[in-house]
């Protein structure tokens, strides 16, 4: 797991860490967290939780111009492998802005990404077996003019097959924008290479709007029902 955390709000930070603690037994490899620190961040208050969840912590200075991209290359370098049997989950502590840390839509968004993506490594492995190099939730096509392939996973939670990722000599290349991490997949992979674990054909920006969840909430409930027996031993749905 490569996880980026900007621990600005204590409750939101601990929510992410509690979910990852529940899911830790599902990861048989290393769990690395890039922690962006700066004025007002609360990393010292959650130091014990961070050390319990992650195998390695990388501290960087927060950069509002790059956000989650600030430690992406350094963190992924620690997990570099071309073993075809290895896979990496890429995720981050979404909801650490003043207007998002208590947002109901961001909570729903996070809930969905943890359940359908982070906890769903078996779904990602199945997609990889079928030949996909990427698998994630909320696939959106037609966004980010800075990328050759106009698509991304809305929210930037996804799994990648290590061999496909690190066999690319240019994998370190990112755009110099605040959305560099989210647009990364569209820079290095064509849309047809990205499998949708949940939520295909998402409109750009729609998940920020509460009324759009009138559509996604029942679909998520149905997804959970259909997958309950397969991964119910991993998580309790009430925690997500």
TORKOL-4160 file (C-alpha; in steps of 0.2 Angstrom, whole numbers, padded with zeros to 4 digits, m for minus):
240
<pt num="1" X="0000" Y="0000" Z="0000"/>
<pt num="2" X="0006" Y="0018" Z="m0004"/>
<pt num="3" X="m0004" Y="0030" Z="0006"/>
<pt num="4" X="m0003" Y="0049" Z="0006"/>
<pt num="5" X="m0009" Y="0058" Z="0022"/>
<pt num="6" X="m0011" Y="0077" Z="0025"/>
<pt num="7" X="m0016" Y="0076" Z="0043"/>
<pt num="8" X="m0024" Y="0093" Z="0045"/>
<pt num="9" X="m0040" Y="0088" Z="0055"/>
<pt num="10" X="m0039" Y="0075" Z="0069"/>
<pt num="11" X="m0056" Y="0067" Z="0067"/>
<pt num="12" X="m0054" Y="0065" Z="0048"/>
<pt num="13" X="m0036" Y="0058" Z="0050"/>
<pt num="14" X="m0041" Y="0045" Z="0063"/>
<pt num="15" X="m0056" Y="0039" Z="0052"/>
<pt num="16" X="m0043" Y="0035" Z="0039"/>
<pt num="17" X="m0031" Y="0027" Z="0051"/>
<pt num="18" X="m0045" Y="0016" Z="0059"/>
<pt num="19" X="m0050" Y="0010" Z="0042"/>
<pt num="20" X="m0033" Y="0005" Z="0037"/>
<pt num="21" X="m0030" Y="m0003" Z="0054"/>
<pt num="22" X="m0045" Y="m0014" Z="0050"/>
<pt num="23" X="m0038" Y="m0019" Z="0033"/>
<pt num="24" X="m0020" Y="m0021" Z="0038"/>
<pt num="25" X="m0021" Y="m0040" Z="0040"/>
<pt num="26" X="m0026" Y="m0041" Z="0021"/>
<pt num="27" X="m0010" Y="m0034" Z="0016"/>
<pt num="28" X="0005" Y="m0046" Z="0015"/>
<pt num="29" X="0017" Y="m0033" Z="0009"/>
<pt num="30" X="0024" Y="m0017" Z="0015"/>
<pt num="31" X="0012" Y="m0002" Z="0019"/>
<pt num="32" X="0020" Y="0015" Z="0017"/>
<pt num="33" X="0013" Y="0032" Z="0021"/>
<pt num="34" X="0019" Y="0049" Z="0015"/>
<pt num="35" X="0014" Y="0061" Z="0028"/>
<pt num="36" X="0014" Y="0079" Z="0023"/>
<pt num="37" X="0017" Y="0091" Z="0037"/>
<pt num="38" X="0015" Y="0110" Z="0039"/>
<pt num="39" X="0007" Y="0123" Z="0049"/>
<pt num="40" X="m0008" Y="0116" Z="0059"/>
<pt num="41" X="m0005" Y="0097" Z="0055"/>
<pt num="42" X="m0008" Y="0085" Z="0069"/>
<pt num="43" X="0004" Y="0071" Z="0065"/>
<pt num="44" X="0011" Y="0071" Z="0083"/>
<pt num="45" X="m0006" Y="0068" Z="0090"/>
<pt num="46" X="m0008" Y="0052" Z="0079"/>
<pt num="47" X="0010" Y="0046" Z="0079"/>
<pt num="48" X="0006" Y="0030" Z="0088"/>
<pt num="49" X="m0008" Y="0026" Z="0076"/>
<pt num="50" X="0003" Y="0029" Z="0061"/>
<pt num="51" X="0017" Y="0018" Z="0068"/>
<pt num="52" X="0004" Y="0004" Z="0071"/>
<pt num="53" X="m0003" Y="0004" Z="0054"/>
<pt num="54" X="0012" Y="0008" Z="0043"/>
<pt num="55" X="0028" Y="m0001" Z="0040"/>
<pt num="56" X="0037" Y="0015" Z="0035"/>
<pt num="57" X="0033" Y="0034" Z="0037"/>
<pt num="58" X="0040" Y="0046" Z="0025"/>
<pt num="59" X="0038" Y="0064" Z="0030"/>
<pt num="60" X="0038" Y="0078" Z="0018"/>
<pt num="61" X="0034" Y="0097" Z="0018"/>
<pt num="62" X="0016" Y="0100" Z="0012"/>
<pt num="63" X="0015" Y="0109" Z="m0004"/>
<pt num="64" X="m0003" Y="0115" Z="m0009"/>
<pt num="65" X="0002" Y="0117" Z="m0027"/>
<pt num="66" X="0006" Y="0098" Z="m0028"/>
<pt num="67" X="m0005" Y="0090" Z="m0014"/>
<pt num="68" X="m0005" Y="0071" Z="m0015"/>
<pt num="69" X="0009" Y="0072" Z="m0028"/>
<pt num="70" X="0022" Y="0079" Z="m0017"/>
<pt num="71" X="0028" Y="0062" Z="m0011"/>
<pt num="72" X="0021" Y="0050" Z="m0024"/>
<pt num="73" X="0038" Y="0046" Z="m0033"/>
<pt num="74" X="0048" Y="0044" Z="m0017"/>
<pt num="75" X="0034" Y="0033" Z="m0009"/>
<pt num="76" X="0032" Y="0022" Z="m0024"/>
<pt num="77" X="0051" Y="0020" Z="m0026"/>
<pt num="78" X="0051" Y="0011" Z="m0010"/>
<pt num="79" X="0039" Y="m0002" Z="m0017"/>
<pt num="80" X="0047" Y="m0004" Z="m0034"/>
<pt num="81" X="0046" Y="m0021" Z="m0041"/>
<pt num="82" X="0043" Y="m0029" Z="m0058"/>
<pt num="83" X="0036" Y="m0045" Z="m0051"/>
<pt num="84" X="0021" Y="m0050" Z="m0060"/>
<pt num="85" X="0013" Y="m0057" Z="m0045"/>
<pt num="86" X="0014" Y="m0041" Z="m0035"/>
<pt num="87" X="0001" Y="m0027" Z="m0034"/>
<pt num="88" X="0000" Y="m0010" Z="m0025"/>
<pt num="89" X="m0015" Y="m0001" Z="m0019"/>
<pt num="90" X="m0013" Y="0018" Z="m0020"/>
<pt num="91" X="m0024" Y="0029" Z="m0009"/>
<pt num="92" X="m0024" Y="0044" Z="0001"/>
<pt num="93" X="m0033" Y="0053" Z="0016"/>
<pt num="94" X="m0046" Y="0062" Z="0006"/>
<pt num="95" X="m0056" Y="0076" Z="0015"/>
<pt num="96" X="m0043" Y="0086" Z="0024"/>
<pt num="97" X="m0048" Y="0103" Z="0017"/>
<pt num="98" X="m0058" Y="0116" Z="0027"/>
<pt num="99" X="m0073" Y="0113" Z="0016"/>
<pt num="100" X="m0071" Y="0094" Z="0015"/>
<pt num="101" X="m0067" Y="0087" Z="0032"/>
<pt num="102" X="m0085" Y="0087" Z="0038"/>
<pt num="103" X="m0093" Y="0085" Z="0021"/>
<pt num="104" X="m0107" Y="0072" Z="0019"/>
<pt num="105" X="m0103" Y="0069" Z="0001"/>
<pt num="106" X="m0084" Y="0066" Z="0005"/>
<pt num="107" X="m0089" Y="0054" Z="0018"/>
<pt num="108" X="m0099" Y="0044" Z="0006"/>
<pt num="109" X="m0086" Y="0045" Z="m0007"/>
<pt num="110" X="m0073" Y="0039" Z="0005"/>
<pt num="111" X="m0084" Y="0025" Z="0012"/>
<pt num="112" X="m0087" Y="0019" Z="m0006"/>
<pt num="113" X="m0068" Y="0019" Z="m0011"/>
<pt num="114" X="m0062" Y="0010" Z="0005"/>
<pt num="115" X="m0076" Y="m0004" Z="0002"/>
<pt num="116" X="m0075" Y="m0006" Z="m0016"/>
<pt num="117" X="m0056" Y="m0003" Z="m0019"/>
<pt num="118" X="m0045" Y="m0004" Z="m0004"/>
<pt num="119" X="m0054" Y="m0019" Z="0004"/>
<pt num="120" X="m0057" Y="m0027" Z="m0013"/>
<pt num="121" X="m0040" Y="m0033" Z="m0018"/>
<pt num="122" X="m0048" Y="m0049" Z="m0024"/>
<pt num="123" X="m0058" Y="m0040" Z="m0037"/>
<pt num="124" X="m0042" Y="m0031" Z="m0043"/>
<pt num="125" X="m0032" Y="m0047" Z="m0044"/>
<pt num="126" X="m0046" Y="m0054" Z="m0055"/>
<pt num="127" X="m0045" Y="m0039" Z="m0066"/>
<pt num="128" X="m0026" Y="m0041" Z="m0067"/>
<pt num="129" X="m0028" Y="m0060" Z="m0071"/>
<pt num="130" X="m0039" Y="m0054" Z="m0086"/>
<pt num="131" X="m0024" Y="m0043" Z="m0092"/>
<pt num="132" X="m0028" Y="m0026" Z="m0085"/>
<pt num="133" X="m0014" Y="m0016" Z="m0077"/>
<pt num="134" X="m0025" Y="m0005" Z="m0067"/>
<pt num="135" X="m0041" Y="m0007" Z="m0057"/>
<pt num="136" X="m0050" Y="0006" Z="m0047"/>
<pt num="137" X="m0067" Y="0014" Z="m0042"/>
<pt num="138" X="m0076" Y="0028" Z="m0050"/>
<pt num="139" X="m0069" Y="0028" Z="m0067"/>
<pt num="140" X="m0071" Y="0045" Z="m0077"/>
<pt num="141" X="m0067" Y="0048" Z="m0095"/>
<pt num="142" X="m0064" Y="0064" Z="m0104"/>
<pt num="143" X="m0055" Y="0074" Z="m0090"/>
<pt num="144" X="m0037" Y="0082" Z="m0088"/>
<pt num="145" X="m0031" Y="0091" Z="m0103"/>
<pt num="146" X="m0013" Y="0089" Z="m0096"/>
<pt num="147" X="m0013" Y="0070" Z="m0100"/>
<pt num="148" X="m0012" Y="0060" Z="m0116"/>
<pt num="149" X="m0026" Y="0049" Z="m0111"/>
<pt num="150" X="m0041" Y="0059" Z="m0105"/>
<pt num="151" X="m0047" Y="0048" Z="m0090"/>
<pt num="152" X="m0044" Y="0045" Z="m0071"/>
<pt num="153" X="m0051" Y="0037" Z="m0056"/>
<pt num="154" X="m0061" Y="0050" Z="m0048"/>
<pt num="155" X="m0054" Y="0052" Z="m0030"/>
<pt num="156" X="m0038" Y="0043" Z="m0035"/>
<pt num="157" X="m0040" Y="0026" Z="m0026"/>
<pt num="158" X="m0034" Y="0012" Z="m0037"/>
<pt num="159" X="m0023" Y="m0004" Z="m0038"/>
<pt num="160" X="m0009" Y="m0006" Z="m0050"/>
<pt num="161" X="0000" Y="m0022" Z="m0056"/>
<pt num="162" X="0018" Y="m0018" Z="m0051"/>
<pt num="163" X="0026" Y="m0026" Z="m0067"/>
<pt num="164" X="0016" Y="m0014" Z="m0078"/>
<pt num="165" X="0019" Y="0001" Z="m0068"/>
<pt num="166" X="0038" Y="0000" Z="m0065"/>
<pt num="167" X="0043" Y="m0007" Z="m0082"/>
<pt num="168" X="0039" Y="0010" Z="m0089"/>
<pt num="169" X="0055" Y="0020" Z="m0089"/>
<pt num="170" X="0045" Y="0036" Z="m0088"/>
<pt num="171" X="0034" Y="0031" Z="m0073"/>
<pt num="172" X="0041" Y="0045" Z="m0062"/>
<pt num="173" X="0034" Y="0059" Z="m0074"/>
<pt num="174" X="0019" Y="0069" Z="m0067"/>
<pt num="175" X="0011" Y="0085" Z="m0072"/>
<pt num="176" X="0015" Y="0101" Z="m0062"/>
<pt num="177" X="m0003" Y="0104" Z="m0056"/>
<pt num="178" X="m0012" Y="0101" Z="m0039"/>
<pt num="179" X="m0021" Y="0087" Z="m0048"/>
<pt num="180" X="m0005" Y="0078" Z="m0053"/>
<pt num="181" X="m0009" Y="0062" Z="m0043"/>
<pt num="182" X="m0027" Y="0060" Z="m0049"/>
<pt num="183" X="m0022" Y="0063" Z="m0067"/>
<pt num="184" X="m0007" Y="0051" Z="m0066"/>
<pt num="185" X="m0016" Y="0036" Z="m0073"/>
<pt num="186" X="m0021" Y="0046" Z="m0089"/>
<pt num="187" X="m0004" Y="0051" Z="m0092"/>
<pt num="188" X="0004" Y="0033" Z="m0092"/>
<pt num="189" X="m0011" Y="0022" Z="m0097"/>
<pt num="190" X="m0025" Y="0021" Z="m0110"/>
<pt num="191" X="m0043" Y="0021" Z="m0104"/>
<pt num="192" X="m0046" Y="0003" Z="m0110"/>
<pt num="193" X="m0032" Y="m0002" Z="m0098"/>
<pt num="194" X="m0041" Y="0004" Z="m0082"/>
<pt num="195" X="m0054" Y="m0008" Z="m0075"/>
<pt num="196" X="m0068" Y="m0001" Z="m0065"/>
<pt num="197" X="m0071" Y="m0011" Z="m0049"/>
<pt num="198" X="m0086" Y="0000" Z="m0045"/>
<pt num="199" X="m0093" Y="0016" Z="m0053"/>
<pt num="200" X="m0090" Y="0017" Z="m0072"/>
<pt num="201" X="m0093" Y="0032" Z="m0083"/>
<pt num="202" X="m0093" Y="0045" Z="m0069"/>
<pt num="203" X="m0095" Y="0063" Z="m0074"/>
<pt num="204" X="m0081" Y="0074" Z="m0070"/>
<pt num="205" X="m0084" Y="0082" Z="m0053"/>
<pt num="206" X="m0101" Y="0074" Z="m0050"/>
<pt num="207" X="m0096" Y="0065" Z="m0034"/>
<pt num="208" X="m0095" Y="0082" Z="m0025"/>
<pt num="209" X="m0113" Y="0085" Z="m0027"/>
<pt num="210" X="m0125" Y="0077" Z="m0014"/>
<pt num="211" X="m0140" Y="0075" Z="m0026"/>
<pt num="212" X="m0128" Y="0064" Z="m0037"/>
<pt num="213" X="m0127" Y="0051" Z="m0023"/>
<pt num="214" X="m0146" Y="0048" Z="m0025"/>
<pt num="215" X="m0139" Y="0037" Z="m0040"/>
<pt num="216" X="m0123" Y="0030" Z="m0032"/>
<pt num="217" X="m0129" Y="0026" Z="m0015"/>
<pt num="218" X="m0142" Y="0012" Z="m0020"/>
<pt num="219" X="m0129" Y="0005" Z="m0033"/>
<pt num="220" X="m0116" Y="0004" Z="m0018"/>
<pt num="221" X="m0129" Y="m0005" Z="m0007"/>
<pt num="222" X="m0132" Y="m0017" Z="m0021"/>
<pt num="223" X="m0113" Y="m0020" Z="m0024"/>
<pt num="224" X="m0111" Y="m0023" Z="m0005"/>
<pt num="225" X="m0125" Y="m0036" Z="m0005"/>
<pt num="226" X="m0118" Y="m0045" Z="m0020"/>
<pt num="227" X="m0100" Y="m0045" Z="m0013"/>
<pt num="228" X="m0104" Y="m0048" Z="0006"/>
<pt num="229" X="m0100" Y="m0066" Z="0006"/>
<pt num="230" X="m0084" Y="m0064" Z="m0003"/>
<pt num="231" X="m0076" Y="m0051" Z="0008"/>
<pt num="232" X="m0087" Y="m0050" Z="0024"/>
<pt num="233" X="m0073" Y="m0059" Z="0033"/>
<pt num="234" X="m0062" Y="m0044" Z="0029"/>
<pt num="235" X="m0073" Y="m0029" Z="0035"/>
<pt num="236" X="m0089" Y="m0025" Z="0043"/>
<pt num="237" X="m0099" Y="m0014" Z="0032"/>
<pt num="238" X="m0104" Y="m0003" Z="0047"/>
<pt num="239" X="m0086" Y="0003" Z="0047"/>
<pt num="240" X="m0087" Y="0009" Z="0030"/>
